[in-house]
Amino acid sequence: MLLEELDKKAAEREAELRLLKDEEFFDVLGGWAQSIGELWLDTFIATPKIPGQIVDALGTFQKRRGDRPLWIFFASVLASIAGGLAAGKLAGRLVRRHEEKVFQAQPRSLGHWIKLLALRFFLQSVRLMAFTAVGLLINRLINKGVPPDLMTGRFLVEASAYTILAGMVAGFVLAPVRSELRLCSVDDASARFLTYRIMMIFGWSTFGIGFLIWCYVFGLPPGAGMGFWVSLIFYGLIALTLWQGRRGITSMVIGDGQSGPRWEQFAQAWPKIAMGIVMGNWLIVQLFVATGHQQSLSLAALNMTMIVILTLPMFEVALPALVRAIWPGDPDANDGLRAAHTETQAGLMRISRIQVTVVTLFLLAGLRGLNLYDVASQGVGALFAGALIEIFVMGMVAFGLWELMNIVADRQMAIERVTLGADEGEEQEGEGGQGGTRLGTLMPLVRGAVRVAILLLTILAILGQLGINITPLLAGAGVIGLAISFGAQALMRDVLSGIFFLIDDAFRKGEYIELGEVRGSVESISIRSMQLRHHKGPLHTIPFGEIKYLTNYSRDWVIMKLPLRVTYDTDVEKLRKLIKKLGQDLLVDPELVPKFLAPLKSQGVIQMEDSAMIVRIKFMTKPGDQWTLRTKVFARIRELFEREGIKFAHREVTVHIANDPKSEGMPVEAQQVAASAAARAIYEDETLPPKGGETR
């Protein structure tokens, strides 16, 4: 009872603490909401005063300029912008001929393609560099000695340059005028709309934030509320663009149409998700300002973080194209090599995704001014932080080796699947199908062993990096392995037998083998056993240690022998010549000639029965092809016999009823029943397999 009472008290205390934590959490949320509400209320109250405060800032600007006329400042701004535009146009004329050559060039390889893109971007940047350099130079020449005019003119030229840069980058990717240069999958109307909106957003960002800073420099009070409206319009423009351009954005995220249905569903939802991210970013800005932490807020870092997150789906679209460019497939290759290329590209994409994720994390940390090593040192100590960095590097190396092994194995296994017809759903008819290669048989076992080795070595390296002495672990593992080897002798026998069978190349995956009374195609091989799939469906599992001998029906070649029942009036010599000619005709067929290793020929009469002569024909072919050739041969022989007047002998059984006095007067129906029973007994004796096994 005392224990029950203590448990009850502990449960009540835990519930109280949980309730207290919930109350604290909701109190914090309530405090944040109240702070944001007060900020918005103060902003609405201060908004009518903004025009007057801007006029005061302009008055302060004029006072600091001294007696210099205002028209000189406006003339300097106009001259700087006009001079920059003229310089940019002149630079564009100088590089236009080179641009046309780049536009018309066809990339020959990935390196050449990257070179053309870099050259194209550089040539387009020449205009911007000329505009910026000339504009800043004119502004400096005219406004030298007047700091307010010099600062304001430089701000206007730089803001214009940033806006042009945004439009240039958007035009470089979207190519609204020349669709053949477009780097993403989007229609012309969406490309023009998004290019225009990107320029508008960056223009508002540079001019709006710059003007806000300019007003603060010239006396605008911090709590005037102008920053709220600038940020609201900025984030509102982004959200509006995401909504109005959702069709084009969805098309960009889908890419070239080779993605699966789940990615297409994500692409349809991405504009709405992105709008939520944008509005969440704006609320974070408002929260920092409302709680008085705006000094620790970096708008540039916050906005860059938002841009990186919004462009992450584009990396998912760009990675497949980049991987296909790095590892292009040969359109003239066979099905096996094309499947291998597909598996290789899938492995490279997995590695690329991890690299992009790591780079993104470090980029976001850098934008936030975080040094991951310093952060780890503060939390767990410098020594342990250094170990964490090295553990991270070890993990990346292990992952690379793991994926490299997967790529090699998947390539070979893809070739095996196509070679054996597994991808097309082909079923093996009968017995003795052709098997795979020795490498394809060993590859799953090698991959498993390499994976285990990579995992164990990585764990040991991490434990050693954390300062744990791994020598006792290795010694203990050796002792445990020795104990297992003595205690599980049957297991060790199976493993060792399997190793020697594989070294001897006794069987391969896909081959048809016989082990005593068990037969079937090798379906899978593990470290201690293998599984055989009988051609009628049953699956047999056989430990390697139980195998005394085996028969392989899928190596090198196979001879198919076919019996033909003909009547006694058949000319055997004529039949032999006809079969020989038929064999020569089959070798002319382009579909069948690769399958024949030796032509069809007759072996003559091998048996004589009461009602027929048995003539046997045979041919040599590759394992697995005998069933296709048998069907073709039977069809052609039927046509040959019908054309030459050769008759197949039907099976007949003659039943004589003895002249027994008891049988006199036996009804005709009873005589027919007795004859049928005798015929059936003879038929079963000749056709059914012996008891205890099957005949091939």
C-alpha positions as CSV (number, residue, x, y, z in Angstrom):
1,M,0.0,0.0,0.0
2,L,2.9,2.3,0.8
3,L,4.4,1.7,-2.7
4,E,1.0,2.3,-4.3
5,E,0.6,5.6,-2.4
6,L,4.1,6.7,-3.4
7,D,3.3,5.9,-7.1
8,K,0.1,7.8,-6.9
9,K,1.9,10.9,-5.4
10,A,4.6,10.6,-8.1
11,A,2.0,10.5,-10.8
12,E,0.2,13.5,-9.4
13,R,3.5,15.5,-9.2
14,E,4.3,14.5,-12.8
15,A,0.9,15.8,-13.9
16,E,1.4,19.0,-12.0
17,L,4.8,19.6,-13.7
18,R,3.4,18.8,-17.1
19,L,0.5,21.3,-16.5
20,L,3.0,23.9,-15.3
21,K,5.2,23.4,-18.5
22,D,2.1,23.6,-20.6
23,E,1.0,26.8,-18.8
24,E,4.5,28.3,-19.3
25,F,4.5,27.4,-23.0
26,F,1.1,29.0,-23.6
27,D,2.1,32.0,-21.4
28,V,5.1,32.5,-23.7
29,L,3.0,32.2,-26.8
30,G,0.5,34.6,-25.3
31,G,3.3,37.1,-24.4
32,W,4.6,36.9,-28.0
33,A,1.1,37.5,-29.4
34,Q,0.6,40.4,-27.1
35,S,3.9,42.0,-28.0
36,I,3.2,41.7,-31.8
37,G,-0.3,43.1,-31.2
38,E,1.1,46.1,-29.4
39,L,3.7,46.7,-32.1
40,W,1.0,46.7,-34.8
41,L,-1.2,49.0,-32.8
42,D,1.7,51.5,-32.3
43,T,2.5,51.2,-36.0
44,F,-1.0,52.1,-37.0
45,I,-1.0,55.0,-34.6
46,A,2.4,56.3,-35.9
47,T,1.5,55.8,-39.6
48,P,-0.2,59.2,-40.2
49,K,3.0,60.9,-39.0
50,I,5.3,59.2,-41.5
51,P,4.9,61.8,-44.3
52,G,5.8,64.6,-42.0
53,Q,8.8,62.7,-40.7
54,I,10.0,62.0,-44.3
55,V,9.8,65.8,-44.9
56,D,11.8,66.4,-41.8
57,A,14.5,63.9,-43.0
58,L,14.6,65.7,-46.4
59,G,15.0,69.0,-44.5
60,T,17.9,67.6,-42.6
61,F,19.4,66.3,-45.8
62,Q,19.2,69.8,-47.3
63,K,20.8,71.4,-44.3
64,R,23.7,69.0,-44.4
65,R,24.3,69.8,-48.1
66,G,24.9,73.5,-47.3
67,D,24.1,76.1,-50.0
68,R,24.5,73.7,-52.9
69,P,21.4,73.9,-55.2
70,L,19.1,70.8,-55.1
71,W,18.9,70.6,-58.9
72,I,22.7,69.8,-59.0
73,F,22.0,66.6,-57.0
74,F,19.1,65.5,-59.2
75,A,21.2,66.3,-62.3
76,S,24.1,64.2,-60.9
77,V,21.7,61.3,-60.2
78,L,20.3,61.5,-63.8
79,A,23.8,61.8,-65.2
80,S,25.0,58.7,-63.2
81,I,22.1,56.6,-64.3
82,A,22.1,57.7,-67.9
83,G,25.9,57.4,-68.2
84,G,25.7,53.9,-66.7
85,L,23.0,52.8,-69.1
86,A,24.9,54.2,-72.0
87,A,28.1,52.3,-70.9
88,G,26.1,49.1,-70.5
89,K,24.6,49.5,-74.0
90,L,28.0,50.1,-75.5
91,A,29.5,47.1,-73.6
92,G,26.6,45.0,-74.9
93,R,27.4,45.9,-78.5
94,L,31.0,45.0,-78.0
95,V,30.1,41.5,-76.7
96,R,27.1,40.8,-78.8
97,R,29.0,38.9,-81.5
98,H,30.6,36.7,-78.8
99,E,27.1,36.1,-77.2
100,E,25.7,34.9,-80.5
101,K,28.5,32.4,-80.9
102,V,27.9,31.1,-77.3
103,F,24.1,30.9,-77.9
104,Q,24.6,28.9,-81.1
105,A,27.2,26.5,-79.7
106,Q,26.1,23.0,-79.0
107,P,27.6,21.4,-75.8
108,R,29.7,18.4,-76.5
109,S,30.2,17.3,-72.9
110,L,29.4,18.3,-69.3
111,G,32.6,20.4,-69.0
112,H,31.8,22.1,-72.3
113,W,28.2,22.8,-71.2
114,I,29.4,24.4,-67.9
115,K,32.0,26.4,-69.8
116,L,29.3,27.8,-72.2
117,L,27.0,28.7,-69.2
118,A,29.8,30.4,-67.4
119,L,30.9,32.3,-70.5
120,R,27.3,33.3,-71.2
121,F,26.8,34.6,-67.7
122,F,30.1,36.5,-67.9
123,L,29.2,38.2,-71.2
124,Q,25.8,39.3,-69.8
125,S,27.6,40.6,-66.6
126,V,29.8,42.9,-68.7
127,R,26.8,45.2,-69.2
128,L,26.1,45.3,-65.5
129,M,29.8,45.9,-64.6
130,A,30.0,48.8,-67.1
131,F,26.8,50.3,-65.8
132,T,28.0,50.2,-62.2
133,A,31.5,51.4,-62.8
134,V,30.5,54.3,-65.0
135,G,27.6,55.3,-62.8
136,L,29.7,55.3,-59.6
137,L,32.5,57.2,-61.4
138,I,30.1,60.0,-62.6
139,N,28.5,60.3,-59.2
140,R,31.9,60.6,-57.5
141,L,33.2,63.2,-60.0
142,I,30.1,65.4,-59.6
143,N,29.3,65.0,-55.9
144,K,32.9,64.9,-54.6
145,G,33.2,67.1,-51.5
146,V,29.4,66.8,-50.7
147,P,29.0,63.7,-48.5
148,P,25.2,63.7,-48.4
149,D,24.9,63.9,-52.2
150,L,27.8,61.4,-52.7
151,M,26.2,58.9,-50.3
152,T,22.7,59.2,-51.8
153,G,23.9,59.1,-55.4
154,R,25.9,55.9,-54.6
155,F,22.9,54.3,-52.9
156,L,20.7,55.0,-56.0
157,V,23.3,53.6,-58.4
158,E,24.0,50.5,-56.3
159,A,20.2,49.9,-55.8
160,S,19.7,50.1,-59.5
161,A,22.7,47.7,-60.1
162,Y,21.2,45.2,-57.7
163,T,17.8,45.4,-59.4
164,I,19.4,44.9,-62.8
165,L,21.5,42.0,-61.4
166,A,18.3,40.3,-60.1
167,G,16.7,40.6,-63.5
168,M,19.8,39.4,-65.2
169,V,20.0,36.2,-63.0
170,A,16.3,35.6,-63.5
171,G,16.6,36.1,-67.2
172,F,19.7,33.8,-67.3
173,V,17.7,31.0,-65.8
174,L,14.2,31.7,-67.2
175,A,15.2,33.2,-70.6
176,P,11.8,34.9,-71.2
177,V,12.7,35.9,-74.7
178,R,14.6,32.9,-76.0
179,S,13.0,29.7,-74.8
180,E,15.8,27.5,-76.3
181,L,18.2,29.0,-73.7
182,R,15.9,28.3,-70.7
183,L,17.4,26.3,-67.9
184,C,14.2,25.1,-66.4
185,S,10.8,23.7,-67.5
186,V,8.4,26.6,-67.7
187,D,6.2,28.2,-70.4
188,D,6.9,31.5,-72.0
189,A,4.2,33.5,-70.2
190,S,5.3,32.2,-66.7
191,A,8.9,32.9,-67.6
192,R,8.1,36.6,-68.4
193,F,5.9,37.0,-65.4
194,L,8.4,35.5,-62.9
195,T,11.3,37.5,-64.4
196,Y,9.3,40.8,-64.0
197,R,8.2,39.9,-60.5
198,I,11.7,39.0,-59.4
199,M,13.0,42.3,-60.6
200,M,10.1,44.1,-58.8
201,I,10.7,42.2,-55.5
202,F,14.5,42.9,-55.5
203,G,13.9,46.5,-56.6
204,W,11.5,47.1,-53.7
205,S,13.9,45.3,-51.3
206,T,17.0,47.4,-52.4
207,F,15.2,50.8,-52.8
208,G,12.8,50.4,-49.9
209,I,15.3,49.2,-47.3
210,G,17.9,51.6,-48.7
211,F,15.5,54.5,-48.4
212,L,14.6,53.4,-44.9
213,I,18.2,53.4,-43.9
214,W,18.6,56.8,-45.6
215,C,15.7,58.3,-43.6
216,Y,17.2,56.9,-40.4
217,V,20.6,58.5,-41.2
218,F,18.9,61.9,-41.7
219,G,16.8,61.9,-38.5
220,L,13.8,59.5,-38.9
221,P,13.0,58.1,-35.4
222,P,13.4,54.3,-35.1
223,G,9.8,53.7,-34.0
224,A,8.2,55.6,-36.9
225,G,6.6,52.5,-38.3
226,M,8.0,52.8,-41.8
227,G,10.0,49.6,-41.5
228,F,6.7,47.6,-40.8
229,W,5.2,48.8,-44.1
230,V,8.4,48.2,-46.1
231,S,8.7,44.6,-44.8
232,L,5.0,44.0,-45.2
233,I,5.0,45.0,-48.9
234,F,8.2,43.1,-49.5
235,Y,6.9,39.8,-48.1
236,G,3.5,40.4,-49.5
237,L,5.0,40.8,-53.0
238,I,6.8,37.5,-52.6
239,A,3.6,35.7,-51.4
240,L,1.5,37.3,-54.2
241,T,4.1,36.2,-56.8
242,L,4.0,32.6,-55.4
243,W,0.2,32.6,-55.7
244,Q,-0.1,34.2,-59.1
245,G,2.8,32.3,-60.6
246,R,1.9,28.9,-59.0
247,R,1.4,27.2,-62.3
248,G,4.8,28.1,-63.6
249,I,6.4,27.4,-60.2
250,T,4.8,24.0,-60.1
251,S,6.1,23.3,-63.7
252,M,9.6,24.3,-62.6
253,V,9.5,22.0,-59.5
254,I,8.2,19.0,-61.6
255,G,11.1,19.5,-64.0
256,D,11.4,17.2,-67.1
257,G,8.5,15.0,-66.1
258,Q,10.6,12.0,-65.0
259,S,9.6,12.4,-61.3
260,G,7.1,10.1,-59.6
261,P,3.5,10.9,-58.7
262,R,4.5,11.8,-55.1
263,W,6.9,14.5,-56.3
264,E,4.2,15.9,-58.6
265,Q,1.8,16.1,-55.7
266,F,4.5,17.9,-53.7
267,A,5.1,20.3,-56.7
268,Q,1.4,21.1,-56.7
269,A,1.5,21.9,-53.0
270,W,4.9,23.7,-53.0
271,P,3.6,27.3,-53.9
272,K,1.3,27.1,-50.8
273,I,4.0,25.7,-48.6
274,A,6.4,28.5,-49.9
275,M,3.7,31.1,-49.0
276,G,3.6,29.7,-45.5
277,I,7.4,29.9,-45.2
278,V,7.4,33.6,-46.4
279,M,4.7,34.7,-44.0
280,G,6.4,32.7,-41.2
281,N,9.6,34.6,-42.0
282,W,7.7,37.9,-41.8
283,L,6.2,37.0,-38.4
284,I,9.7,36.1,-37.1
285,V,10.8,39.6,-38.1
286,Q,7.8,41.2,-36.3
287,L,8.5,39.1,-33.2
288,F,12.1,40.2,-33.0
289,V,11.1,43.9,-33.4
290,A,8.1,43.5,-30.9
291,T,10.3,41.9,-28.2
292,G,13.1,44.5,-28.6
293,H,15.7,42.2,-30.1
294,Q,15.9,43.9,-33.5
295,Q,19.6,44.7,-32.8
296,S,20.3,41.0,-33.0
297,L,18.2,40.5,-36.1
298,S,20.1,40.3,-39.5
299,L,17.5,40.9,-42.2
300,A,20.1,39.9,-44.9
301,A,20.8,36.5,-43.2
302,L,17.1,35.9,-42.6
303,N,16.1,36.7,-46.2
304,M,19.0,34.6,-47.6
305,T,17.9,31.7,-45.4
306,M,14.4,32.1,-46.8
307,I,15.7,32.2,-50.4
308,V,17.8,29.1,-49.8
309,I,14.8,27.2,-48.4
310,L,12.6,28.3,-51.3
311,T,15.1,27.2,-53.9
312,L,15.8,23.7,-52.4
313,P,13.2,22.0,-54.6
314,M,15.0,23.4,-57.6
315,F,18.1,21.5,-56.6
316,E,16.0,18.3,-56.6
317,V,15.0,19.1,-60.1
318,A,18.6,20.1,-61.2
319,L,20.3,17.1,-59.6
320,P,18.9,14.5,-62.0
321,A,19.8,16.6,-65.0
322,L,23.3,17.1,-63.6
323,V,23.8,13.4,-62.9
324,R,22.5,12.5,-66.4
325,A,25.1,15.0,-67.8
326,I,27.9,13.5,-65.7
327,W,26.9,9.9,-66.4
328,P,25.1,9.9,-69.8
329,G,23.6,6.7,-71.0
330,D,24.4,5.2,-74.4
331,P,21.2,5.1,-76.5
332,D,22.7,2.3,-78.6
333,A,23.6,0.1,-75.6
334,N,21.7,-3.1,-74.9
335,D,19.0,-3.4,-72.3
336,G,21.3,-4.6,-69.6
337,L,23.7,-1.7,-69.9
338,R,20.9,0.8,-69.9
339,A,19.5,-0.7,-66.7
340,A,23.0,-0.5,-65.2
341,H,23.2,3.2,-66.2
342,T,19.9,3.8,-64.5
343,E,21.1,2.2,-61.3
344,T,24.4,4.2,-61.4
345,Q,22.5,7.5,-61.9
346,A,20.2,6.6,-58.9
347,G,23.3,6.0,-56.7
348,L,24.9,9.2,-57.8
349,M,21.7,11.1,-57.0
350,R,21.7,9.7,-53.5
351,I,25.2,10.9,-52.9
352,S,24.4,14.3,-54.4
353,R,21.4,14.8,-52.2
354,I,23.5,14.2,-49.1
355,Q,26.2,16.6,-50.3
356,V,23.5,19.3,-51.1
357,T,22.0,18.8,-47.6
358,V,25.4,19.1,-45.9
359,V,26.3,22.2,-47.9
360,T,22.9,23.7,-47.2
361,L,23.3,23.2,-43.4
362,F,26.8,24.8,-43.4
363,L,25.5,27.7,-45.6
364,L,22.6,28.3,-43.3
365,A,24.9,28.2,-40.3
366,G,27.3,30.6,-42.0
367,L,24.4,33.0,-42.8
368,R,23.5,33.0,-39.1
369,G,27.2,33.6,-38.2
370,L,27.4,30.3,-36.4
371,N,30.7,28.4,-36.2
372,L,29.6,24.8,-35.7
373,Y,32.9,23.9,-34.0
374,D,32.4,26.8,-31.5
375,V,28.8,25.9,-30.9
376,A,29.8,22.3,-30.2
377,S,32.7,23.4,-28.0
378,Q,30.4,25.5,-25.8
379,G,28.0,22.6,-25.3
380,V,30.2,19.5,-25.0
381,G,33.8,20.8,-24.6
382,A,36.5,21.5,-27.1
383,L,37.9,18.0,-27.1
384,F,34.6,16.3,-27.6
385,A,33.7,18.9,-30.3
386,G,36.8,18.1,-32.2
387,A,35.8,14.4,-32.0
388,L,32.3,15.2,-33.2
389,I,33.8,16.9,-36.3
390,E,36.0,13.9,-37.1
391,I,33.1,11.5,-36.4
392,F,31.0,13.5,-38.9
393,V,33.8,13.2,-41.5
394,M,34.1,9.4,-40.8
395,G,30.4,9.1,-41.3
396,M,30.5,10.9,-44.6
397,V,33.4,8.7,-45.8
398,A,31.5,5.6,-44.7
399,F,28.4,6.7,-46.4
400,G,30.3,7.4,-49.6
401,L,31.9,3.9,-49.5
402,W,28.5,2.3,-48.8
403,E,26.9,4.0,-51.7
404,L,29.8,3.2,-54.0
405,M,29.4,-0.5,-53.1
406,N,25.6,-0.1,-53.8
407,I,26.3,1.4,-57.2
408,V,28.7,-1.4,-58.3
409,A,26.4,-4.1,-57.0
410,D,23.2,-2.6,-58.4
411,R,24.8,-2.1,-61.8
412,Q,25.7,-5.8,-62.0
413,M,22.4,-7.0,-60.6
414,A,20.5,-4.8,-63.1
415,I,22.4,-6.4,-65.9
416,E,21.6,-9.8,-64.4
417,R,17.9,-9.0,-64.2
418,V,17.7,-7.9,-67.8
419,T,19.8,-10.8,-69.0
420,L,17.6,-13.4,-67.2
421,G,14.4,-11.6,-68.3
422,A,13.3,-10.7,-64.7
423,D,12.4,-7.1,-65.6
424,E,10.1,-8.2,-68.4
425,G,8.3,-10.8,-66.3
426,E,9.5,-13.6,-68.4
427,E,8.9,-17.1,-67.0
428,Q,11.3,-20.0,-67.6
429,E,9.6,-22.9,-69.4
430,G,10.6,-26.3,-68.2
431,E,14.0,-27.1,-66.9
432,G,17.6,-26.2,-67.6
433,G,17.3,-22.5,-68.1
434,Q,20.5,-20.4,-68.7
435,G,22.0,-18.9,-65.5
436,G,23.6,-15.6,-64.8
437,T,27.3,-14.7,-64.6
438,R,29.6,-15.7,-61.8
439,L,30.0,-12.1,-60.8
440,G,26.3,-11.6,-60.6
441,T,26.0,-14.6,-58.3
442,L,28.7,-13.5,-55.9
443,M,27.8,-9.8,-55.9
444,P,25.0,-9.9,-53.3
445,L,27.3,-11.9,-50.9
446,V,30.2,-9.5,-51.6
447,R,27.9,-6.5,-51.0
448,G,26.6,-7.9,-47.8
449,A,30.2,-8.6,-46.6
450,V,31.5,-5.2,-47.5
451,R,28.5,-3.5,-45.8
452,V,29.1,-5.4,-42.6
453,A,32.9,-4.5,-42.8
454,I,32.1,-0.8,-43.4
455,L,29.7,-0.7,-40.6
456,L,32.0,-2.5,-38.1
457,L,35.0,-0.4,-39.0
458,T,33.0,2.8,-38.8
459,I,31.7,1.9,-35.3
460,L,35.2,0.9,-34.1
461,A,36.7,4.2,-35.5
462,I,34.0,6.3,-33.8
463,L,34.4,4.5,-30.5
464,G,38.2,5.0,-30.8
465,Q,37.6,8.7,-31.6
466,L,35.5,9.1,-28.4
467,G,38.4,7.8,-26.3
468,I,37.1,4.2,-25.8
469,N,39.8,1.5,-25.8
470,I,38.7,-0.9,-28.5
471,T,41.4,-3.4,-27.9
472,P,39.3,-5.4,-25.3
473,L,36.4,-5.3,-27.7
474,L,38.5,-6.8,-30.5
475,A,39.8,-9.5,-28.1
476,G,36.3,-10.3,-26.8
477,A,35.0,-10.5,-30.4
478,G,37.8,-13.0,-31.2
479,V,36.9,-15.1,-28.1
480,I,33.2,-15.1,-29.0
481,G,34.0,-16.1,-32.6
482,L,36.1,-19.0,-31.4
483,A,33.3,-20.1,-29.1
484,I,30.8,-20.0,-31.9
485,S,33.1,-22.0,-34.2
486,F,33.3,-24.8,-31.6
487,G,29.6,-24.6,-30.5
488,A,28.0,-24.3,-33.9
489,Q,29.9,-26.8,-36.0
490,A,27.0,-27.4,-38.3
491,L,26.8,-23.7,-39.1
492,M,30.5,-23.5,-39.8
493,R,30.3,-26.6,-42.0
494,D,27.5,-24.9,-44.0
495,V,29.4,-21.7,-44.4
496,L,32.7,-23.3,-45.4
497,S,31.0,-25.7,-47.8
498,G,29.2,-22.8,-49.4
499,I,32.5,-20.9,-49.8
500,F,34.1,-23.8,-51.6
501,F,31.1,-24.5,-53.8
502,L,31.2,-20.8,-54.9
503,I,35.0,-20.9,-55.4
504,D,34.5,-24.0,-57.6
505,D,31.8,-22.2,-59.5
506,A,29.6,-25.2,-59.1
507,F,26.4,-23.2,-59.7
508,R,25.3,-19.7,-60.3
509,K,22.1,-17.7,-59.7
510,G,19.4,-18.6,-62.2
511,E,20.9,-22.0,-63.2
512,Y,18.9,-25.2,-63.0
513,I,20.5,-27.8,-60.8
514,E,19.6,-31.2,-59.2
515,L,20.5,-32.2,-55.7
516,G,19.5,-35.8,-55.2
517,E,15.7,-35.8,-55.3
518,V,15.5,-32.0,-55.3
519,R,15.8,-29.9,-58.4
520,G,15.1,-26.3,-59.4
521,S,16.6,-23.0,-60.5
522,V,18.9,-21.2,-58.0
523,E,16.8,-18.3,-56.8
524,S,18.9,-16.9,-53.9
525,I,22.2,-17.6,-52.2
526,S,22.9,-16.7,-48.5
527,I,26.0,-17.3,-46.4
528,R,24.8,-20.8,-45.3
529,S,22.1,-22.0,-47.7
530,M,20.6,-21.6,-51.1
531,Q,17.0,-21.7,-52.3
532,L,15.9,-23.6,-55.4
533,R,12.6,-22.8,-57.2
534,H,11.2,-25.9,-58.9
535,H,9.7,-25.2,-62.4
536,K,6.3,-26.2,-61.0
537,G,6.5,-23.7,-58.2
538,P,7.8,-25.2,-54.9
539,L,10.7,-23.5,-53.2
540,H,13.4,-25.7,-51.6
541,T,15.9,-24.4,-49.1
542,I,19.1,-26.5,-48.9
543,P,22.0,-25.9,-46.4
544,F,25.4,-26.1,-48.2
545,G,26.6,-28.7,-45.7
546,E,23.9,-31.1,-46.8
547,I,25.0,-31.1,-50.4
548,K,27.0,-34.3,-51.4
549,Y,26.9,-33.8,-55.1
550,L,24.9,-31.7,-57.6
551,T,24.1,-31.8,-61.3
552,N,24.0,-28.6,-63.3
553,Y,21.7,-28.5,-66.3
554,S,22.5,-25.0,-67.3
555,R,26.2,-25.0,-68.3
556,D,27.6,-24.5,-71.8
557,W,25.2,-26.5,-74.0
558,V,22.2,-28.9,-73.9
559,I,21.1,-31.6,-76.3
560,M,17.3,-31.8,-76.9
561,K,16.1,-35.3,-78.2
562,L,12.6,-35.5,-79.6
563,P,10.9,-38.9,-80.4
564,L,8.6,-39.1,-83.4
565,R,6.0,-42.0,-83.8
566,V,5.6,-42.9,-87.5
567,T,3.8,-45.8,-89.2
568,Y,5.6,-48.9,-90.4
569,D,5.2,-48.0,-94.1
570,T,7.3,-44.9,-93.7
571,D,10.5,-44.6,-95.8
572,V,13.1,-44.2,-93.0
573,E,15.9,-43.0,-95.4
574,K,13.6,-40.4,-97.0
575,L,12.6,-39.2,-93.5
576,R,16.3,-38.8,-92.6
577,K,17.0,-36.7,-95.6
578,L,13.9,-34.6,-95.0
579,I,14.9,-33.9,-91.4
580,K,18.4,-33.0,-92.5
581,K,17.0,-30.5,-95.0
582,L,14.7,-29.1,-92.4
583,G,17.7,-28.6,-90.1
584,Q,19.5,-26.6,-92.8
585,D,16.3,-24.5,-93.4
586,L,16.1,-23.6,-89.7
587,L,19.7,-22.3,-89.8
588,V,18.6,-19.8,-92.4
589,D,16.0,-18.3,-90.1
590,P,17.7,-15.1,-88.6
591,E,15.7,-15.5,-85.4
592,L,16.7,-19.1,-84.7
593,V,20.2,-19.4,-86.0
594,P,21.8,-17.8,-82.9
595,K,20.2,-20.4,-80.7
596,F,21.5,-23.5,-82.6
597,L,24.9,-24.8,-81.6
598,A,24.4,-27.9,-83.8
599,P,21.8,-28.4,-86.5
600,L,18.7,-30.6,-86.3
601,K,19.4,-34.2,-87.5
602,S,17.8,-37.6,-87.3
603,Q,19.2,-40.5,-85.3
604,G,17.1,-43.1,-87.1
605,V,14.8,-45.7,-85.6
606,I,15.6,-46.2,-82.0
607,Q,12.6,-48.4,-81.0
608,M,9.9,-50.5,-82.6
609,E,6.5,-50.9,-80.9
610,D,3.4,-52.9,-81.8
611,S,1.8,-49.9,-83.7
612,A,4.7,-47.6,-84.5
613,M,8.4,-47.0,-85.2
614,I,10.1,-44.5,-82.9
615,V,12.4,-42.2,-84.8
616,R,14.4,-39.8,-82.7
617,I,15.7,-36.4,-83.8
618,K,18.1,-34.1,-81.8
619,F,19.7,-30.7,-81.8
620,M,22.2,-28.8,-79.6
621,T,21.5,-25.4,-78.2
622,K,22.2,-23.1,-75.3
623,P,20.6,-23.9,-71.9
624,G,17.1,-22.3,-71.8
625,D,16.7,-22.0,-75.5
626,Q,15.7,-25.7,-76.1
627,W,12.1,-25.0,-75.2
628,T,11.7,-22.2,-77.8
629,L,13.4,-24.4,-80.5
630,R,11.4,-27.4,-79.6
631,T,8.2,-25.5,-80.3
632,K,9.5,-24.3,-83.6
633,V,10.8,-27.7,-84.6
634,F,7.5,-29.5,-83.8
635,A,5.5,-26.9,-85.8
636,R,7.9,-27.3,-88.8
637,I,7.8,-31.1,-88.6
638,R,4.0,-31.2,-88.6
639,E,4.0,-29.0,-91.8
640,L,6.7,-31.2,-93.3
641,F,4.8,-34.5,-92.6
642,E,1.6,-33.0,-94.0
643,R,3.3,-31.8,-97.2
644,E,5.2,-35.1,-97.8
645,G,2.4,-37.4,-96.9
646,I,4.1,-39.0,-93.8
647,K,1.7,-40.1,-91.2
648,F,2.1,-40.1,-87.4
649,A,1.3,-43.5,-85.8
650,H,-1.4,-43.5,-83.3
651,R,-1.1,-45.6,-80.2
652,E,-3.1,-48.9,-80.5
653,V,-3.7,-51.7,-78.1
654,T,-5.1,-55.0,-79.3
655,V,-6.9,-57.0,-76.6
656,H,-7.7,-60.7,-77.2
657,I,-10.3,-62.4,-75.1
658,A,-9.3,-66.0,-74.5
659,N,-11.6,-68.8,-75.6
660,D,-12.6,-69.6,-72.1
661,P,-15.9,-71.4,-71.6
662,K,-16.6,-68.8,-68.9
663,S,-16.3,-66.0,-71.3
664,E,-18.8,-67.4,-73.7
665,G,-22.0,-65.4,-73.6
666,M,-20.2,-62.4,-72.0
667,P,-22.1,-59.2,-73.0
668,V,-20.4,-56.8,-75.4
669,E,-20.4,-54.0,-72.8
670,A,-18.4,-56.2,-70.4
671,Q,-15.9,-57.1,-73.2
672,Q,-15.4,-53.4,-73.9
673,V,-14.8,-52.7,-70.2
674,A,-12.2,-55.4,-70.0
675,A,-10.4,-54.2,-73.1
676,S,-10.3,-50.6,-71.8
677,A,-8.8,-51.8,-68.5
678,A,-6.1,-53.8,-70.2
679,A,-5.3,-50.8,-72.5
680,R,-5.1,-48.5,-69.6
681,A,-2.7,-50.8,-67.7
682,I,-0.4,-50.9,-70.7
683,Y,-0.5,-47.2,-71.2
684,E,0.3,-46.4,-67.6
685,D,3.1,-48.9,-67.6
686,E,4.7,-47.2,-70.6
687,T,4.2,-43.5,-69.8
688,L,4.1,-42.9,-66.0
689,P,7.4,-42.4,-64.2
690,P,8.7,-45.0,-61.8
691,K,7.6,-44.7,-58.2
692,G,9.7,-42.5,-56.1
693,G,10.8,-39.8,-58.6
694,E,10.3,-38.0,-61.8
695,T,11.8,-38.5,-65.2
696,R,13.3,-35.7,-67.1
